[in-house]
Structures are given as structure tokens and as C-alpha cells.
Amino acid sequence: MANVTDLQTKYSKLAQEYSKLRAQNQVLKKAVVDEQASSASLKEQLKQRDQSLRKQEQEMDSLSFRNQQLAKRVELLQEELAASEAKGKKGKTKGDSPSQHGQQTQSVFDEDLQKKIEENERLHIQFYEADEQHKRQEAELRAQLDELEKDSEQHQAVVDGLTTKYMATIERLQSDKARLEVKAQTLEREAKECRMRTDECQQQLRQCQSELNKQVKQSSSVIQEKVPFNDTKFSDYNSLNVPPHNRRHQLKARDVAGQALSFIQDLIAALLNFHSYTEQRVHIYPRDSSIEPISPLNQKFSQYLHENAAYVRPLEDSFLQLHQSITEDTVTVLETVVKLKSFADNFCSYTHFLQKILPYQLKSLEEECEASLCTAALTVKNQELQTDMKRVTSVFEKLQNYINLLALPSVQQDAMPLSSTSAVFTQLAACLHSLHDAIKEMSKHYNQKAGLEKELPTITQKLSTTTECLLGSLGSLTSSTGKIATFFSNNLDFFTSSGYSPRGSTVTLNPLQAETMLANKKKAAAYIHAIKKPRPQSVPHREALSNRRILTSSTESREGLTQQVQQSQEKIARLEQEKEHWLLEAQLGKVRLEKENQRIGDLEAQLAAALGGSPNSQPAATSTLAQSHEEAEAEPKAAVKETTLCTSLVGMLCTTPTIEHVGDEESREQLIKTHYMTRVGELTTQLQISDSKSVHFHSECRALAKRLAIAEKSRETLSEEVKMANQNITRLQDELTTTKRSYEDQLSMMSDHLCSMNETLTKQREEIDTLKLGNKGNAKKNKGR
């Protein structure tokens, strides 16, 4: 059953670790999904910026094209201006009116040219500024994209590592689960067998108890008749009243010590974590040791906290030695438990350690209160924590006093009466409950303090992580102290009860009586083992009186029960052999009966033939019949007088001499051989069938395992291919949408550009026509003049 409980505890621990890892995996998956969403949004922004860049490039192309057109137009206008100036110089001699008209046209062209030049400069400046802004935005987005890609790669690597780790742990847990299920099935079968055996043993125990009750009645009657006194009535003879060895008390003490050891191990782990995380917090808050040196007081406090393992670890080691000293073959009372003194000394040293670090804890909290960012609420919580730490230290001092009192009887005899012992145990239980309450209050105040510290603007990730670890250690410390207090209260009746006490007195057991008790137990065990040996002639009366109770309760010992079980098993095997022997005898009797019936039938046939034959043959037939009856009657007589012993390869059998003695032996031998050969043949066929089935099932399982592995690999590859295909589809769809948008934008821009070009062409044609008409009119005027 211990193996079953160990397996269950291991399986529960594995399940807890699996649930923790699964929760962490969910958190990491959520973080990766968030990062992927952010990277997708940034990619979408990058695409939009690329689209805007394409639009600006297209606008730049259109503007450059428009600029070229304007430059060409300016050149044409300059040529026309030069031509008009040349014509104006020629026509100066003809009159003043044409020169005035040329100057007016020249001023109009100059103004138009100046406006176009200014517009061109303004467009160049806007284009340059837009280009620079676009380059800056593109560089910033590319840098952000590189950082996000690096972060996504790191997260992906972490996720891949965690998935491989979790898959390995899941496979290991599944294999452990399968192995534990197989073990559980085997243990269930063993438990069923043990139940059957216990039922048989209980039946045998009832029989033995009935027999022993009879013997007890006989022995009690003999003692009442032959022993004229009882030493329990006289206090002078109480030294002979050594109590019997209480095996149930020892098993209970062993069980209770094991449970207490597990709880104390949890408490030790929680204390180590609490001191270690407190040391880390001292190095981080209120001053970070990596940035600036901490105060000398906190340095000394950190140095003391660093030595906590030297005071905490010996507690676990000493209690482990105490648990190992409590066995089934020892006597466990306060007077004989010597290892309790070492545990008390180690607990005393740890209490001194708490007293030594208490002033530094209080000063450290005062230093936190003196910090610049410490609020009034934090100051109140620090003061509450100071009172909690003082209370915890005082409770540990009380526990030290009570443990020292319990360890005192093992060092000094008659140090404490039984009533005082029960009072100490009761006060110790109350002190454990008060310790649980004090640590619970300290944990609650620390949680409130951590909530207030998270609201501070200068809180760091390292400090928040250390605070969370410290709160976790306080939670485990609270749960472990609560378990210890509940456990001690539940077993308080066992602690206060006297498992061993001499008969007729209330005096506690001393080590000398314990040694005598163990010696008597060994003698009783040796006596039970030597039942088959010749008993001694007599036992001294004093030793008989000391061993009488042990002998009456010896049926509870394991050795006697195992010996009785072995005897009953041997008896069952012997009865089974006798059963097989009588079955064979019954078969042989059936064969002999058939032969006798056949012989009687033959004799009746001979008699009928003789009666149906000649009358002279009738007396002969009657004489033969009488002779046969005489032989039949003489057979049992001869069987009674003498018997023969027949031996063969199969076994030994006693037979009686008959007329067909040789035939009976051969037929008996043949029947026994055929019986055992058929049994051997049936068993071999069953064995071969089971072997073939097992081989077939093994091969099928291996084939299924291989097929499962191949299917898993193919599923993984197909899933990866599907993912890649989906990614390609999404990428192509994005490219298609971007190209469609770019083409639509380009078409719209080209159509606008064409419209603007058509408008400019029409305007240029109109201007050219007006200029031509003006030139023709001037020429006609000049000719008319």
C-alpha cells in the first residue's frame, strides 16, 4: 500500500507540474499571438506607406512631366518673344504705337513666365520636402519592422523550445501514466490476492483464537488453582510488572512521525525561500545594489540572511534522524526518544537566528518608510509588518520552550509527570495555531503592501518579480503551518495518551523497563519460532510472571501469523495430494468394479451354459460356481492378512494380493500415466496458445506503434504544407490587392493628367491663334500706313 501511495503522490506531482507548464504555455501562446497581431498591423501600415510612396512617386512623375512641358512652353515663348522683339526693333522707325504694343505683350509674357518660375520653385520645394519626409518615415518603419521581426523570431524560438519541451514532458507523462496504470493493475491483482489470503488468514485466526481461548481458560484455571498470589496487589513487586510491547502504538508512532516529517520538509522549503527572497529584496529596494551601494545596515542584514541555510537545514536533518529512530521494534515514549534533544537544539539555534535578524528587519522597514516615494499607506503597512514579525518571533520562542520541555525527559529521568506532559502538548498545539494565524496576517499585509508598491511610478520588473516570489513563499509558509497545526490537533489524543505503562500503576516508563520490554519481546519471538523444537522443562516463576502478558498477546505478532499461514499452506498442499491420490484410487476401484462385473457376467454365462447342457455337467458347474464363491470370499480375508507394497516411476502405492494382481498393477500404472500425460498435454497446449497470442499481440502493437508514428509524421508534414499554402495564398492576395490599387491609382492619375494636358493644349492653341491674329492685324495696319 505504501508503494501505491508513493505512486499516487508522484503522479499527482507530475500532474501539477504538467498543469503549471500548460498554463505557462497558454500565456506564452497568448503573448506570441499578440506579437503576431502587432507585427501584422505594422506590416499593414508598411503596405499603406508603400502605397502612399507609390502615389507620391506617381505625382512626382506627373509633376516632372508637367515641368518638362512648361519648360518647353517657356522656350517656345522665349523664341516667340525674341522674334517679336526683332520685329519690334524693325518697326520702331515706322511708329510709336507698335513699340508700345510690343512692350505690353512683353510685360504680359514676363509676368506669366515669372509666375510659372515661382510655381515651379514652389513645386520643387514641396517635392523635396515630401521626398525627405517619406525617406524618414520609411527608415523609421523599416527599423521598427526589423525590431519586430527580431522580437517575433525570438518569440518563435522560445515557443518552439517550449513546445518541444512540453511535448517531451507530455510524452514522458503519458509513458509514466501508462506504466503507473500497469502497476496499478498489478497492484490491484496483488490486492485481490492479499484480500483472499487475508480472508483465509482470518479464518485461520478465528480457529487459532478459539484454540487459544481454550488454552487461556485452561491456563487461567491452572493459575487460579496453583498460584496462590497475584503480585499486582503488592507495591513491593511492581518492579516485575514490565508492560508488554505495543506494536500498534509503534506503527501509529511511525506513521505520525512520517506525516510530521513531510510537513516539516514543506515548512523548511518555505522558510528557505522566504529568507532567500527577502535577501534579494534587500538588494533591490529601497536602493538597487547594481546602481548605488546599499546601506551598511542592509548589508549586515543581507549577510545574516545569506546564512539562513546553516540554521534551517539542520532542522530537517535532525527530524529525519528522529523519524528513522522510530521503528516497529523500538519503544517510543518521551523518555526513550533521544533524537528529540538534537531537534530541540537545532530549533533553539534557529530561534536565536530569528531573534538576531529581527532588529535588522525592523530597521530595514523603517528605511523603506524614509524613502522619498513612500506613501502614507505604505508606511502603515510597514508598521503592521513590523508588529507581525515581532509576533512571529515571539511565537517561535514559545515553540522553542515547549519543545525543550518535551525533550527534557529523554535527558533527565522523572523530569516531568504525565499530567504535565499532556498540558505541554496541549499548549504546543495552541502555539502552532497561533503561529499559523501570525504568518497568515503577515502574508495578508505583504499582499496589500505589494499592491500599493505596484502603483508607484519607479517600480521595476526585477522588484515586482522578487515581490511575487516572496508572496509565493509566504503562501506556502501559511499553508504548511496550517497543515502542521491541523495535524497536531488531530493527533493530540495520541500524543497525550500513555502507550506504555506498568500494570496497576500510573508511573511513566523508564529506559530500563524499555530495555526489559524489548528483551522480553525478543524472547517471545524466539519462543514462537521454536515451537517445533523440544520445549524446556521449566521456566523460572519470576520470568513466567513477566512474560505471561506477552505470551497471551503473542497472536498479534507477525512471526506467529506467518508461521501459522505457512503451516496452513503445507496442510492444504498435503490435502490436495491426498485428494489426487483418492481420485486415482476411485478410478482404479471403478476399473476393478467393471472387471468384477465382467467376470460375474462370464460366470453367469458359464452357469447358464452349464445348466442348459448335459445333466452330468450340472454338478461340475455347481462345483465351479461354489469354488468361485469361495475364492471371492477368500479375497478380503487374504487382503486383511497380508498387503504388498508396489513402487513405480510415478509413485508408491500399497495393494492387496489378488488373483489378477499383475494385471491390476499394470492397468493402474497405465491409468496414472495416461492421466498425467493428458494433464501435461493440456497444459502445454494452453502454454503454446498463450505464447502465440502474446507474440501476435506484441507484433500487432509494434506495427500499430510504427503506423501511428508514420501517421503523426505525415500529419505534421501535411499541416506544415497547409500552413505554407495558406501563407502563400494570403501573400498573393495581398500582392494582388496592392497591384490592383496601384493600377487604379495610376489610371486615375493618367486620366487626370490627360485632361490637364488637353486643357493646356487648348489654351496654348487659343493663345497662338490670338497672337497670330494680332500679328496679322498689325501687319495689315503697317501696310495700310
Secondary structure, 3 states (H helix, E strand, C coil): CHHHHHHHHHHHHHHHHHHHHHHHHHHHHHHHHHHHHHHHHHHHHHHHHHHHHHHHHHHHHHHHHHHHHHHHHHHHHHHHHHHHHHHHHHCCCCCHHHHHHHHHHHHHHHHHHHHHHHHHHHHHHHHHHHHHHHHHHHHHHHHHHHHHHHHHHHHHHHHHHHHHHHHHHHHHHHHHHHHHHHHHHHHHHHHHHHHHHHHHHHHHHHHHHHHHHHHHHHHHHHHHHHCCCCHHHCHHHHHHCCCCCCHHHHHHHHHHHHHHHHHHHHHHHHHHHHHHHHHHHHHHCCCCCCCCCCCHHHHHHHHHHHCCHHHHHHHHHHHHHHHHHCCCCCCCCCCCCCHHHHHHHHHHHHHHHHHHHHHHHHHHHHHHHCCCCCCHHHHHHHHHHHHHHHHHHHHHHHHHHHHHHHHCCCCCCCCCCHHHHHHHHHHHHHHHHHHHHHHHHHHHHHHHHHHHHHCCCCCCHHHHHHHHHHHHHHHHHHHHHHHHHHHHHHCHHHHHCCCCCCCCCCCCCCHHHHHHHHHHHHHHHHHHHCCCCCCCCCCCHHHHHHHHHHHHCHHHCHHHHHHHHHHHHHHHHHHHHHHHHHHHHHHHHHHHHHHHHHHHHHHHHHHHHHHHCCCCHHHHHHHHHHHHHHHHHHHHHHHHHCCEEEECCCCEEEECCCCCHHHHHHHHHHHHHHHHHHHHHHHHHHHHHHHHHHHHHHHHHHHHHHHHHHHHHHHHHHHHHHHHHHHHHHHHHHHHHHHHHHHHHHHHHHHHHHHHHHHHHHHHHHHHHHHHHHHHHHHHHHHHC
